[in-house]
Amino acid sequence: MSQPGPLDGPMPPVGVIGGVGPLATAYFLQRVVQLTAAERDQDHVDLLVLNHATIPDRTDFVLGRSTADPGPVLADDARRLERFGVSFVVMPCNTAHYFTQQVLDAISVPFVSIVEVTVAAVRRRAPGSTRVGLLATAGTVASRVYDDAFAAHGIEVLTPDDADQAEVNRVIYDQVKAGHRADADALRGVAARLVERGADVVVLGCTELSVAAVDHGMLDEDPFCDSMDELVRATILRSGHQVR
């Protein structure tokens, strides 16, 4: 069987490891289209999307609730995209970034991290900040991917208490992932309590929360900084296009 080759176009497409989760991937693609400065079809970003919804659950593995390791699957997906000739790879899922090193080890093309672009955005928005809040899956919180990235710049990450984390989990799993409308006011309440504890900015560090942010007009609300929105902008710029 012949191997896939590069797609035709002015530059190689962007590779997207998707399906984690499926609705968040769909919103990511929609936002790339909406935010690209384009007047015709040919002005948009070429994307090659692997919507791999059956990748094992990231949070269950991180928390030790499952032995099904998503890391090798994500790495193999990255290799498949590279074989198609992508220019770089993105992964619109924060919890999956716990497995970033396995993805990096699998490919030679660049990998644009949702965590790194979000940390950079927070630092631009709130220079001198020493505390940020984080709304994310329990897996992302436990993985400390944001704690480590922010700590490199002397910034402390504040996370919700157990009751508020349960509210965040409810929005992610029982609402957005289940195809139901998100309780945006619950998220606003959790964020407000993080601000009371000293957070200058509250990161929406789960792309299911990004879905809620889009649906409820929260992208431009204080104190939120949405990780998917930042990855969308970085993807557009890295691919040689302009943000609308």
C-alpha positions in Angstrom: 0.0 0.0 0.0 1.4 3.4 -0.9 2.0 5.9 1.8 0.1 9.2 1.9 1.9 12.2 0.6 1.7 16.0 1.1 -1.5 17.7 0.1 -1.4 20.4 -2.7 -1.4 24.0 -1.5 0.8 27.1 -1.1 2.1 25.6 2.2 1.6 22.3 4.0 -1.6 22.0 6.0 -1.8 22.2 9.8 -2.2 18.8 11.4 -4.9 18.6 14.1 -5.1 15.8 16.6 -8.8 16.0 17.2 -11.7 14.1 18.8 -10.5 14.9 22.4 -13.4 15.8 22.6 -15.3 15.8 19.3 -17.4 18.9 20.0 -14.4 20.9 21.1 -12.6 20.0 17.9 -15.5 21.1 15.9 -15.5 24.5 17.7 -11.8 24.8 17.2 -12.2 24.4 13.5 -15.1 26.8 13.4 -13.1 29.4 15.3 -10.1 29.1 13.0 -12.5 29.8 10.0 -14.2 32.7 11.8 -11.0 34.4 13.0 -8.9 34.1 9.8 -8.8 37.3 7.8 -10.2 35.9 4.5 -12.3 37.1 1.6 -12.6 33.8 -0.2 -12.2 30.1 0.3 -8.6 30.1 -0.8 -7.6 32.6 1.9 -8.3 30.2 4.7 -6.0 27.9 6.6 -5.5 24.4 5.2 -6.1 21.8 8.0 -5.8 18.1 8.1 -7.9 16.8 11.0 -7.7 13.4 12.6 -10.9 13.3 14.7 -10.0 10.3 16.8 -12.8 10.2 19.3 -11.9 6.7 20.6 -8.6 7.8 22.2 -8.6 6.5 25.8 -9.8 9.0 28.4 -7.0 11.3 29.4 -8.2 12.2 32.8 -9.0 8.6 33.8 -5.4 7.7 33.0 -3.8 10.7 34.7 -5.8 10.0 37.9 -5.1 6.3 37.8 -8.7 5.2 37.2 -7.7 3.5 33.9 -4.7 1.6 32.6 -5.5 2.5 29.0 -2.7 4.9 28.1 -3.6 7.6 25.6 0.1 8.6 25.1 1.1 6.0 22.5 -2.2 6.6 20.6 -1.7 10.4 20.5 1.9 9.8 19.4 0.8 7.5 16.6 -1.8 10.0 15.5 0.9 12.7 15.3 3.1 10.3 13.2 0.1 9.7 10.8 -0.4 13.5 10.4 3.3 14.0 9.8 3.3 11.3 7.1 0.6 13.4 5.3 3.1 16.2 5.2 1.7 18.7 7.7 3.7 21.8 8.6 3.1 21.6 12.3 0.7 19.8 14.8 -1.8 21.2 17.2 -4.0 19.4 19.8 -7.1 21.2 21.0 -7.2 19.4 24.3 -5.5 20.6 27.5 -5.5 17.3 29.4 -3.8 15.6 26.4 -0.9 17.9 26.9 0.2 15.7 29.8 1.4 13.4 27.0 3.3 16.2 25.1 6.7 14.6 25.3 5.5 11.4 23.7 4.1 13.4 20.8 7.3 15.4 20.5 9.3 12.2 20.5 7.2 10.9 17.6 7.5 13.7 15.1 10.1 16.0 13.6 7.7 18.8 12.6 6.9 21.5 15.2 4.2 21.0 17.9 2.3 24.2 19.0 1.3 23.7 22.6 -2.0 25.1 23.9 -0.4 25.5 27.3 2.5 27.5 26.1 0.4 29.9 24.0 -2.1 30.4 26.8 0.7 31.2 29.3 2.2 33.7 26.9 -1.3 35.3 26.4 -1.8 35.7 30.1 1.6 37.3 30.5 0.8 39.8 27.8 -2.6 40.6 29.3 -1.5 40.8 32.9 2.2 41.7 33.0 3.5 41.4 36.5 0.8 39.1 37.6 1.8 36.6 40.3 -1.4 34.5 40.5 -3.8 33.1 37.9 -6.8 30.9 38.3 -7.4 27.7 36.4 -10.6 26.0 35.4 -9.9 22.6 33.9 -10.5 18.9 34.2 -9.3 17.1 37.3 -6.8 15.4 35.1 -5.3 18.7 33.9 -5.2 20.0 37.5 -3.5 16.8 38.7 -1.0 16.8 35.8 0.2 20.3 36.8 1.0 21.1 33.2 -0.2 24.7 33.8 1.5 24.9 37.3 4.8 24.0 35.8 4.5 26.3 32.8 3.4 29.3 34.9 6.0 28.6 37.6 8.7 29.1 35.1 7.6 32.8 35.1 7.1 33.1 38.8 3.3 32.8 38.6 1.3 30.7 41.0 -1.8 28.8 39.8 -4.9 28.8 41.9 -7.4 25.9 41.5 -10.9 25.5 42.8 -11.7 23.8 46.1 -13.3 20.4 45.9 -16.9 21.7 45.7 -16.1 24.1 42.9 -14.0 21.5 41.0 -17.1 19.3 41.2 -19.0 22.1 39.5 -16.4 22.4 36.8 -16.4 18.7 36.2 -20.2 18.7 35.9 -20.1 21.4 33.2 -17.4 19.5 31.3 -18.7 15.9 31.5 -22.4 16.0 32.3 -23.2 19.0 30.1 -20.8 19.8 27.2 -19.4 16.3 26.5 -22.9 14.9 26.9 -24.3 17.4 24.3 -26.2 19.6 26.8 -26.1 23.3 27.3 -23.5 24.5 29.8 -24.2 26.2 33.1 -22.2 29.4 32.4 -23.3 31.1 35.6 -21.7 28.2 37.6 -18.4 28.8 35.8 -18.7 32.5 36.5 -19.2 31.8 40.2 -16.2 29.5 40.4 -14.1 32.1 38.6 -15.3 34.9 40.9 -14.1 32.9 43.9 -10.7 32.4 42.4 -10.5 36.2 41.8 -11.4 36.7 45.5 -8.4 34.5 46.4 -6.1 36.8 44.3 -6.2 35.6 40.7 -5.7 38.3 38.2 -6.8 36.2 35.2 -8.8 32.9 35.1 -7.7 30.5 32.4 -10.3 28.3 30.8 -8.0 25.4 30.6 -10.3 22.8 29.0 -11.6 23.0 25.5 -15.1 21.9 26.6 -15.1 25.1 28.8 -14.1 26.9 25.6 -17.3 25.5 24.0 -19.3 27.0 26.9 -17.4 30.3 26.5 -18.3 30.6 22.8 -21.9 29.6 23.4 -22.4 32.1 26.3 -20.3 35.0 25.0 -17.6 34.6 27.7 -14.6 35.0 25.5 -14.4 38.8 26.0 -15.5 38.7 29.7 -13.2 39.5 32.5 -11.5 37.6 34.1 -11.3 34.8 31.5 -8.5 33.8 29.2 -9.6 31.0 26.9 -7.0 28.4 26.0 -8.7 27.3 22.8 -9.1 30.9 21.5 -5.3 31.4 22.1 -4.5 28.2 20.2 -6.8 29.2 17.3 -4.9 32.6 17.0 -1.5 30.9 17.3 -2.5 28.4 14.6 -3.7 31.1 12.2 -0.5 33.1 12.6 1.9 30.2 12.5 0.3 29.1 9.2 1.1 32.4 7.6 -2.3 34.0 7.8 -3.7 37.0 9.7 -6.2 37.1 12.5 -9.4 38.9 11.7 
